[in-house]
Amino acid sequence: MAQTTASKPLSIRALAKIYQSETGAPLEALTPIDLEIAAGEFVVVVGPSGCGKSTLLNMLAGFGEPSGGEACVGDVRITGPDIDRGMVFQGY
């Protein structure tokens, strides 16, 4: 019999990402976003190229550090990759 773990809610609070351009100017890849995703809820992120979808997903997977705000799984802040989440790119 397969074992499953209970899912936990995902809380995103003012999560933002700013890169520095080659000229040194700030490049806002993701403006601050707030989002609550309930445990077990299925969510789709849709938008045009360059709007920050991959940046958001990279930070939620723990592969990128936000410039501001935070994301938490349950009560635990996402600070790096962990076994409770993953990311699959559309080319695979």
C-alpha positions in Angstrom: 0.0 0.0 0.0 1.4 3.4 -1.0 2.0 6.0 1.7 1.1 9.6 1.3 2.0 12.6 3.3 -0.6 15.3 4.2 -0.3 18.3 2.1 0.3 21.7 3.6 -0.8 25.2 2.6 1.5 27.5 0.6 1.6 31.1 1.7 3.3 33.7 -0.5 3.6 37.2 1.1 5.0 40.2 -0.8 7.4 37.8 -2.7 9.5 39.8 -5.2 12.7 39.4 -7.3 14.9 42.2 -8.6 18.0 41.5 -10.7 20.7 43.9 -11.5 21.0 44.7 -15.3 24.4 44.9 -17.1 24.3 48.7 -16.6 23.6 48.3 -12.9 20.0 49.4 -13.1 17.4 47.3 -11.2 15.4 44.9 -13.3 12.1 43.9 -11.5 11.5 40.3 -12.6 8.6 39.8 -10.1 6.7 42.5 -8.5 5.5 41.8 -4.9 2.9 39.1 -5.0 0.6 37.7 -2.2 -1.1 34.4 -2.7 -2.6 31.7 -0.4 -2.9 28.2 -1.8 -4.8 25.8 0.4 -3.5 22.3 1.2 -4.4 20.0 -1.8 -5.4 22.9 -4.0 -4.4 22.7 -7.7 -3.1 26.0 -9.2 -2.0 27.0 -12.7 0.3 29.9 -13.3 -0.4 31.5 -16.8 1.0 34.6 -18.4 3.0 35.9 -21.3 6.7 35.3 -21.7 8.8 37.4 -19.3 6.1 38.1 -16.8 7.8 36.2 -13.9 6.2 32.7 -13.9 9.5 30.8 -14.0 11.0 33.2 -11.5 8.1 32.6 -9.1 8.3 28.8 -9.5 12.1 28.8 -9.1 11.8 30.6 -5.7 8.9 28.3 -4.6 11.1 25.3 -5.4 13.9 26.8 -3.4 16.3 27.4 -6.3 16.2 31.2 -6.2 16.4 33.7 -3.3 13.7 36.4 -3.2 14.7 40.0 -3.1 11.8 40.6 -0.7 8.9 38.9 1.0 8.7 35.2 1.8 7.1 31.9 0.9 6.2 29.3 3.4 5.0 25.7 3.2 2.9 25.3 6.3 4.8 27.3 8.9 8.2 26.7 7.4 9.8 29.4 5.3 11.3 28.2 2.0 15.0 28.8 2.1 16.2 26.2 -0.4 15.3 23.0 -2.2 13.5 20.3 -0.1 11.8 16.9 -0.7 8.3 18.3 -0.2 8.3 20.2 -3.5 9.8 20.1 -7.0 9.8 21.7 -10.4 9.5 20.1 -13.9 10.2 22.2 -16.9 7.8 22.0 -19.8 10.5 20.5 -22.1 10.6 17.3 -20.2 
